[in-house]
Amino acid sequence: MRGEVTRRFDTVSASREFEIADASLGDLLERSGRVDARDAVAGPLLQLVRSGSDDELDPIAESALAALLALMMRDLLSPADFDILYSAFSIAIPPDQLT
């Protein structure tokens, strides 16, 4: 499943729609005052996805961070932006199981 998530993220993150959603996410984080919350959740996540003893990130790191931030900002993101940011992870944890 990790490989499928990573492959999906590689595809979706190359799209213009993802680029727009990612920019919207960044803007909303700043305007909502949730930058400290982002930092509080991103740090531990990135520690969890370090690969082995070296300092490299596991390939799933980017998709996990996008999904985590989409969940954190879901109340402010448009449904389309949430869907694209979370889409790679939807195979592992379907969005309808998040409520």
N, C-alpha and C positions, 0 to 999 in steps of 0.2 A: 504494500500500500504506500510506503514512503516514496518508492520510485514513481508511482502514478501521481502522487501529489506534486512531486518535484517536476515531472514532465508537464503536468497541467499548468503549473505556475510558470514554467519557462515559456510556454505558449501564450498564456493570457497576459503575462507581464510585458510581452513585446507588443501588445496591441495599443492602439491610440486610446481606446476606452479605459484601459487600465491606467494609462498615463494621466488621463483627465481625472479619474477617480482618486488616484494617488495625490494629485495636486489639491483636489478638493479636501481630502482627508487632512493634509498638512495645514491647509488654511483653517479648517474647522478646529483642529487641535489648538492652533494659536488663538483664534478668536474666542474659543470656549474656555480658555484658561486651563486646559487639561494637559499641558506640556509636562508638568511635574508627574501627573498620573501616568503619562506615556513612559517617562523615564523610569518610574517605579516598577512598571510591568515589563518593560523591554529588557532591562538589565538582567533580571533573573531568567527570563526566557533565553536570552543569548548565552547565558552561562550553561543552561541545560543543553543547548545544541552545539556546544563545542565538540569537535570530533577528536576523540582520543586524548592523548597527552599534549598534543601540539595546540597551537593557538588558532587553528583554522576552524571556521564554522561548518557544521554539517550542511549539506546541500538543501536540507529542508528548512533551514533557518529563515530565509527570506519569505517563504510562503507562510510559515508559522507566525512571523511578525506581522505580515499583512493581515492575516486572519485575526490575530489577537487585537490589533488596532482597529480593524473593522468592527469587531464585537464591542470594543470599548466605546466606539463612536457611533454605534448603530442608531441611537436615538436622534442623531443629528444628520447622518448621511442619508442621501436619497436611497430608495430601495435599489435602484440600478447600480449606484456606486458601491453599496454594501455587497451586492451580489457579485460584482466583478472582483472586488478585493478579497472576498471570502471564497470565491469559486474553486480555487485549487484544493482547498481543504474540505469542500462539501462532500467529496467521496469518503473521507474519513469520518467526519461528523456532519451529517446532513443538517442544514439550517433549521428544518422543522423540528429537530430534536433539541434545539437550544432553548426553547421556551419552557 
